[in-house]
Amino acid sequence: MRTTLRIRRAAVVFTAIGALALTGCGGDGDGGDKKPDDGGATTGEDSTPSVALPKLDGEKLSVAAVWTGPEQANFVKVLKEFEKRTGATVTFVPAQDPIINFLGTKIAGGQPPDVAMIPQVGAIQQAVAKKWAKPVGNEARAELGRNYAEVWGDLGKVDGTQYGVYFKAANKSLVWYNTKAFENAGASEPKTWKDFLSTAETVSASGVTPVSVGGADGWTLTDWFENVYLSQAGPEKYDQLAQHKIKWTDPSVKDALTTLAQLFGKPSLIAGGADGALQTEFPASVTQTFTGGDQPKAAMVYEGDFVGVNIAQTKAKIGTDAKVFPFPAVGAESPVVTGGDAAVALKDGKGAQALLTWLASADAAKIAAEQGGFISPNKTLDPAAYPNDVQRTMAKALIAAGEAVRFDMSDQAPQSFGGTPGKGEWKILQDFLKNPKDIAGTQAKLESDAAKAYKS
């Protein structure tokens, strides 16, 4: 039986000031010499380490995560520093979605990783229910207490016991755009959904397809839905739907799907149309927006702060060639949905616990932040660690939100519904992208699959 989080769930709905601070920011893209105006533990190259770690000479550890490409490479740099400080050897184990199934195979084969980076709250709860997860030790809990808002600790708890250490957070409510394409079209950053659709038409009229959608990855479509739903239905309904206290046949879901169909129902506004979008994986949805000069395959792409990692694979420069604005307000407020990846120990032992302690530290967060495409929920991290003003502003906004944070809805759901390729919400919303007129049928399928998943 899936346990229930005892915290107030939500996506962060920032004030107008906090949200608008993201628009047009970015400066010259380096920002490294700009000192932050707020505090934080500085963890520079020559500074004293912020965390004490044990000596683990000769110990071999493994860490599993679904990250690939630059995300994986950046995380490995964090692990390398852990090796340097402890003497341990750490191997990165590439995992596949759904990670619970992957871990189940490893455990059944007698080769579980020492630590797994788990991207769904529901998956943490499943790992606990299956008795795979080991409680977080005293040292890591102390780091969490020092460095994190309480809500991030609570997200990693099941029935009051700490199992997860959130290393990476995400602001999943951003629209990134190709500045040349916008300038050529005479387009400006939209603030409302109505303005967003109007801007899309303006860009389309200039000869560039306005929106890139990575529909081959169903999780991107759940993020589209969640942002529209939160802004339109409001936080209370969002909480109820996240916990399946209201059904997916609720009129509020119909309203959100109807709104989303205003975009999905116009193939000319989506790069490649629906069929093309369903063959486009998330990384390609980003890179095709920022290649091709002023004639890219699309002018805008929606997704989180981690888009920066993929932009870095192009010649585009964040802050000049690539800028960002908040997800447009459908209702009264622009939404901000947050997600994250938590480290969970699957083996008892000094090494696994030391790694959790390391990942909860400002020192580990600093290494990842410096690479770009990463936001830490660690409030003691000096914002100067981020490589540009865009990342820095998004990180400050997340930290400033404090206890108001709410989590990605699909990541709160049982993994069979909210986190499995080709099944549940991922598959149903892919079908909806292909046929956005079938709103009632989409609702019925979502409710049928959700009802089964939440009972399991």
Buried (B, 14 or more C-beta within 10 A) or exposed (E): EBBEBEBEBBBBBBEEEBBBBBBBBBBEBEBEEEEBEEEBBBBEEEEEEBBEBBEBEEBEBBBBBBBEEBBEEBBBEBBEBBEEBBBBBBEBBEBEBBBBBBBBEBBEEEEBBBBBBBBBBBBBBBBBEEEBBBBBBEBBBBBBEBBBBEBBBBBBBBEEEBBBBBBBBBBBBBBBBBBBBBEBBEBBBBBBBEBBBEBBBBBBEBEBBBBBBBBBBBBBBBBBBBBBBBBBBBBEBBBBBBBBEBBBBBEBBBBBBBBBBBBBBBBEBBBBBBEBBBEBEBBBBBBBBBBBEBBBBBBBBBBBBBBBBBBBBBEBBBBEBBBBBBBBBBBEBBBBBBBBBBBBBBBEBBBBBBBBBBBBBBBBBBBBBBBBBBBBBBBBBBBBBBBBBBBBBBBBBBBBBEEBBBBBBBBBBBBBBBBBBEBBBBBBBBBBBBBBEBBEEBBBBBBEBBEEBBEE
